[in-house]
């Protein structure tokens, strides 16, 4: 079945780095745009980054721009989030999500929504 | 990018209809028909309920409907059921090619 599984979370000191991974299965990963979304404890959802299906375009929230890098390896069906210069305010559950798309014959139509989500991985930034 | 504005809480009795608003600007909600809505139950990942303002993914109950007027989008839940109790978030694509979520609304079934 369609599944996303995040990993790589943990406790890290401020200023350090961490790389999150998201393993995709059950669908054609190389055709799908992907997102990272986070949720601080007791808070709402915050969009973090998006990457095109082929990695050609990447966009970031202002709060992480210059510190976080989204990437993917379509040969391994993997999505990544490299997080550098971590701050206490980066403490959150990090979800990866798939961009909604529909296929008609040989064409893909992409929508601005997240239709499949992982269960999340927790990142705690603390000294 | 500031979060879209949603009421903190909305409540209703079983069978009633409730509406959750989501207010943004002309650079996000008002500028594009790319508003989506998500349901999040406690301890769970969000679930897509509405995309492109008013479209339901397959498998989502037709009791959920979406609309938009100007800079404000709305999610209506009709025939409220106990299982609808959850947090709901709107999201919009923006003119900066980014996304923004709403502040979230806790729905309580009385």
Boltz contact constraints between the chains, C-beta under 6 A:
constraints:
  - contact:
      token1: [A, 44]
      token2: [B, 103]
      max_distance: 6.0
  - contact:
      token1: [A, 44]
      token2: [B, 104]
      max_distance: 6.0
  - contact:
      token1: [A, 45]
      token2: [B, 89]
      max_distance: 6.0
  - contact:
      token1: [A, 45]
      token2: [B, 101]
      max_distance: 6.0
  - contact:
      token1: [A, 47]
      token2: [B, 99]
      max_distance: 6.0
  - contact:
      token1: [A, 47]
      token2: [B, 101]
      max_distance: 6.0
  - contact:
      token1: [A, 59]
      token2: [B, 97]
      max_distance: 6.0
  - contact:
      token1: [A, 59]
      token2: [B, 98]
      max_distance: 6.0
  - contact:
      token1: [A, 95]
      token2: [B, 45]
      max_distance: 6.0
  - contact:
      token1: [A, 100]
      token2: [B, 51]
      max_distance: 6.0
  - contact:
      token1: [A, 111]
      token2: [B, 51]
      max_distance: 6.0
  - contact:
      token1: [A, 112]
      token2: [B, 34]
      max_distance: 6.0
  - contact:
      token1: [A, 112]
      token2: [B, 93]
      max_distance: 6.0
  - contact:
      token1: [A, 113]
      token2: [B, 36]
      max_distance: 6.0
  - contact:
      token1: [A, 113]
      token2: [B, 48]
      max_distance: 6.0
  - contact:
      token1: [A, 113]
      token2: [B, 51]
      max_distance: 6.0
  - contact:
      token1: [A, 115]
      token2: [B, 48]
      max_distance: 6.0
  - contact:
      token1: [A, 117]
      token2: [B, 45]
      max_distance: 6.0
  - contact:
      token1: [A, 117]
      token2: [B, 46]
      max_distance: 6.0
  - contact:
      token1: [A, 119]
      token2: [B, 45]
      max_distance: 6.0
